[in-house]
């Protein structure tokens, strides 16, 4: 028996999906027609009866190149995937014929017309200063024209505390794209799961880990202009040790895979020059980091000096303000944002 029909398979939203079109016995066919670079499109064939052979003969219309793929012997209910074409990137139109041969020699055939797309890999770029936890917004970049984004937000208690979505208008690769989330319940944000799609529907799922906890502590007092720790001041560091351990344990209960670090951020007041204050704050942060390292804190430790660039109390230049002479003890996964627009290089203690 012979039957001819023209079928059009529409482009799919997700690579992992396959459209399925059913007709009379003996088969159902699905089309995986949007794939990332390095992969071939494919037909997914499901037999509704035993078959001696299935065969697909296809012609790519842009260059008239022909491809033939098939499978010998299929059982009732068996599913086979038949990749075709090549991995060349681009959008292509195809015409061809699908043939199924029965054990008695009879054949079923149908004409095929469809399109495929092989697209470049999709990457997400994210910077910590583009995440505003207070405003509940995230900005990111895609390596291809933008389609849409879906976002889920989780706290360090393991609860989902918010979600959001956004649709874009094919903004070019590299555009900063914003997605906001609706906070449904309070919680210290541990991670964000961002599913971003390009304009063709190719999607990527990334996990962002902006979780940080500031450890409360009594400030160490250093001699003027120096970064030397005295024994009475070391007792203050010892008092904060267990608080650091407790914060890490809480986060790892929510996500045991976390690689957590302790960050020590040093600060000064505005007395003295800006460059000298940067160096002094760096030296003092290093002294605190080294103390915790030598004490055996079971975490990687990083330190940085911010000088007078992230004041706790805004003051004029050359103002002696005790509140600004401080260090932040921050437990987190990613390098923390100490203050918006203020940056320093984090160094690891050895």
C-alpha positions in Angstrom: 0.0 0.0 0.0 1.3 3.5 -0.8 0.2 6.8 0.6 1.6 10.3 -0.1 1.1 13.4 2.1 2.9 16.6 2.7 3.6 17.2 6.4 5.1 20.4 7.9 6.9 20.2 11.2 7.0 23.6 13.0 10.1 24.8 14.9 10.2 23.7 18.5 10.6 25.9 21.6 13.0 23.6 23.3 15.8 21.4 22.1 14.8 18.5 24.4 11.3 18.4 23.1 10.1 16.7 19.9 6.8 17.4 18.1 4.8 14.3 17.5 2.4 13.8 14.6 0.4 10.6 14.4 -1.2 9.1 11.3 -2.6 5.7 10.4 -0.4 2.6 11.2 2.4 1.8 11.0 4.4 4.6 12.7 4.4 7.9 14.6 7.1 10.4 13.8 8.5 13.2 15.9 10.9 15.9 14.8 13.8 17.3 16.8 14.4 20.2 14.6 16.2 22.8 16.8 19.6 21.7 18.1 22.7 23.4 19.5 26.0 23.6 17.6 27.7 20.3 17.1 24.5 18.3 17.0 22.4 17.0 14.1 18.6 17.3 13.9 16.7 14.0 14.1 13.5 12.2 13.4 12.1 10.1 16.2 10.2 7.1 14.9 7.8 5.0 17.0 6.6 1.7 15.4 3.0 0.8 15.8 3.6 -2.7 14.4 6.6 -4.9 13.4 8.5 -3.5 10.5 11.3 -4.9 8.3 12.8 -1.5 7.7 12.2 2.3 7.9 14.0 4.7 5.6 14.1 8.4 5.2 15.4 10.1 2.1 15.9 13.9 2.5 17.1 16.8 0.4 18.3 20.1 1.9 16.9 22.8 -0.3 19.6 25.4 0.0 22.4 23.2 -1.5 20.3 20.2 -2.8 22.5 17.9 -0.8 20.8 14.5 -0.1 20.9 12.3 3.0 19.5 8.9 3.6 19.1 7.3 7.1 17.2 4.3 8.3 16.8 1.4 10.6 16.5 -2.4 9.9 14.0 -4.3 11.9 11.6 -2.5 14.4 9.4 -4.2 17.0 5.9 -3.0 17.8 6.3 0.0 20.2 10.0 0.4 19.6 11.4 4.0 19.3 14.5 4.9 17.3 16.2 8.2 16.7 17.4 8.9 13.2 19.9 11.8 13.1 20.3 13.3 9.6 22.1 16.1 7.8 25.3 17.5 9.4 26.2 19.9 12.2 26.5 23.0 10.0 25.0 26.0 11.8 22.0 27.7 10.1 18.3 27.5 9.3 17.4 25.0 6.6 14.3 23.8 4.6 14.0 20.1 3.8 11.9 17.9 1.5 11.9 14.2 1.3 10.2 10.9 1.8 9.6 8.5 4.7 9.2 4.8 3.8 8.2 1.9 6.1 8.5 -1.6 4.8 6.3 -4.4 6.3 7.5 -8.0 6.8 5.4 -9.1 3.9 7.1 -6.6 1.5 4.4 -4.0 1.3 5.4 -0.4 1.9 3.9 2.7 3.5 5.4 6.1 2.4 4.7 9.7 3.0 6.2 13.0 1.8 7.9 15.3 4.3 8.4 19.1 4.3 9.9 20.8 7.4 12.6 23.2 8.6 15.5 22.8 11.0 17.8 25.1 12.9 21.3 24.5 14.2 22.2 27.4 16.5 25.4 28.5 18.3 25.8 27.6 22.0 23.9 29.8 24.4 25.8 31.4 27.3 24.7 33.6 30.2 27.0 36.3 31.6 26.3 37.7 35.1 28.0 40.2 37.4 27.3 40.5 41.1 26.8 44.2 40.8 23.9 43.6 38.4 21.9 41.8 41.1 19.9 44.0 43.4 18.5 41.9 46.2 16.6 44.8 47.8 14.9 45.7 44.5 14.4 42.0 43.6 15.9 42.4 40.2 18.6 40.6 38.2 20.4 41.7 35.0 22.2 39.3 32.8 23.5 39.0 29.2 22.9 36.3 26.6 25.3 35.3 23.8 22.4 35.2 21.3 19.4 37.4 20.6 17.1 37.4 23.7 13.8 35.5 24.0 12.6 35.1 27.6 13.6 34.4 31.1 12.2 32.5 34.1 13.6 32.9 37.5 13.2 31.0 40.8 14.7 32.3 44.1 15.6 30.1 47.1 16.6 31.0 50.6 19.3 29.5 52.8 16.5 27.6 54.6 15.9 25.7 51.4 12.6 27.3 50.6 11.5 28.8 47.3 10.9 32.5 48.3 10.1 34.1 45.0 9.8 33.8 41.2 9.5 35.9 38.1 9.6 36.0 34.4 10.3 38.4 31.5 9.8 38.4 27.7 12.3 40.2 25.5 12.2 41.6 21.9 15.2 39.9 20.3 17.6 42.3 21.9 21.1 41.7 20.5 23.7 39.5 22.1 25.5 41.3 25.0 22.5 43.5 25.9 21.9 43.7 29.7 18.5 42.1 30.2 16.4 42.6 33.4 14.1 40.1 35.1 12.4 40.9 38.4 11.0 38.5 40.9 8.0 38.6 43.3 9.2 37.9 46.9 6.5 35.6 48.3 8.1 35.2 51.7 11.1 36.6 53.6 14.5 34.8 53.6 18.2 35.3 53.1 18.7 34.5 49.4 20.9 31.5 48.8 20.6 30.9 45.1 18.8 32.0 41.9 17.9 29.5 39.2 17.7 31.3 35.9 16.3 29.6 32.8 17.0 31.9 29.8 16.0 31.3 26.2 17.1 33.0 23.0 14.8 34.2 20.3 14.8 30.8 18.6 13.8 29.0 21.9 17.2 27.5 22.7 17.4 27.5 26.5 20.0 27.3 29.2 19.7 26.8 33.0 22.2 28.5 35.3 22.4 28.6 39.0 23.6 31.8 40.6 24.8 31.8 44.2 24.8 35.3 45.6 24.4 34.1 49.2 26.3 36.0 51.8 26.0 36.4 55.6 27.7 39.2 57.6 29.0 37.8 60.8 28.3 40.0 63.8 31.5 40.6 65.8 33.3 43.1 68.1 35.7 45.3 66.1 39.4 44.7 66.5 41.3 47.8 67.5 44.7 48.2 65.8 47.5 50.6 66.9 47.3 53.8 64.9 48.7 53.3 61.4 49.6 49.6 62.1 48.1 46.2 61.4 49.4 44.3 64.4 47.1 42.1 66.5 47.5 42.1 70.3 46.4 39.2 72.5 43.3 41.1 73.9 42.1 41.8 70.4 42.6 38.2 69.3 40.0 37.2 71.9 37.4 39.1 69.8 38.3 37.1 66.7 38.0 33.9 68.7 34.5 34.9 69.8 33.3 35.2 66.2 34.8 31.8 65.2 31.8 29.7 66.1 29.4 32.2 64.4 31.2 31.7 61.2 31.0 27.9 61.5 27.2 28.1 62.3 26.5 30.3 59.2 28.3 27.8 57.0 26.5 24.8 58.5 23.1 26.5 57.8 23.8 27.1 54.2 25.2 23.6 53.6 22.0 22.1 55.0 20.1 23.8 52.2 22.8 22.9 49.6 25.5 20.4 50.6 27.4 21.1 47.4 28.2 24.7 48.2 31.9 25.8 48.2 31.8 28.5 50.9 34.5 31.0 51.7 35.2 33.6 54.4 35.8 37.1 53.1 37.5 39.8 55.3 36.9 43.3 54.0 39.0 46.1 55.7 37.9 49.7 56.0 39.4 53.0 57.4 38.1 56.5 58.2 39.0 59.5 56.0 42.1 60.6 58.0 45.1 60.4 55.7 45.5 59.8 52.0 43.2 57.6 50.0 46.1 55.3 48.7 47.6 55.0 52.2 44.2 54.1 53.6 43.7 51.4 51.0 47.0 49.8 51.9 46.3 50.1 55.6 42.9 48.5 55.3 44.4 45.7 53.2 47.1 45.0 55.7 44.6 44.8 58.6 42.2 42.6 56.6 45.2 40.3 55.9 46.1 40.1 59.6 42.6 39.0 60.5 42.4 36.5 57.6 45.8 35.1 58.6 44.7 34.7 62.2 41.6 32.6 61.2 43.8 30.6 58.8 46.3 29.8 61.6 43.5 29.1 64.0 42.4 26.3 61.6 39.2 27.6 60.3 38.1 24.9 57.8 37.2 27.4 55.0 39.1 29.1 52.2 39.7 32.7 53.3 40.0 35.8 51.1 40.7 39.4 52.1 40.6 42.9 50.4 41.1 46.5 51.5 38.6 49.2 50.6 40.2 52.0 52.5 37.8 55.0 52.8 35.7 54.1 49.7 32.9 52.3 51.6 32.2 54.4 54.6 29.7 53.3 57.2 29.2 56.9 58.3 29.5 59.6 55.6 32.1 62.2 56.8 34.2 64.9 55.2 37.8 64.2 54.4 40.2 63.9 57.4 37.5 63.1 59.9 38.3 60.7 62.7 35.3 58.4 62.8 35.6 55.2 64.8 32.6 53.5 63.1 34.5 53.7 59.8 37.5 51.9 61.1 36.2 48.4 60.8 36.3 45.0 59.1 33.4 43.0 57.6 33.4 39.2 58.1 31.4 37.8 55.3 30.6 34.2 54.6 29.6 33.5 51.0 30.0 31.5 47.8 30.7 34.3 45.3 32.8 37.4 46.0 30.5 39.7 47.9 29.5 43.2 46.9 30.7 45.3 49.8 29.2 48.6 48.4 27.6 49.5 45.1 30.2 50.9 42.7 33.1 50.1 45.0 35.6 47.4 44.0 38.7 45.8 45.3 40.8 42.8 44.4 40.2 39.8 46.7 43.3 37.8 47.6 43.5 34.4 49.1 45.4 33.8 52.3 48.0 31.0 52.0 
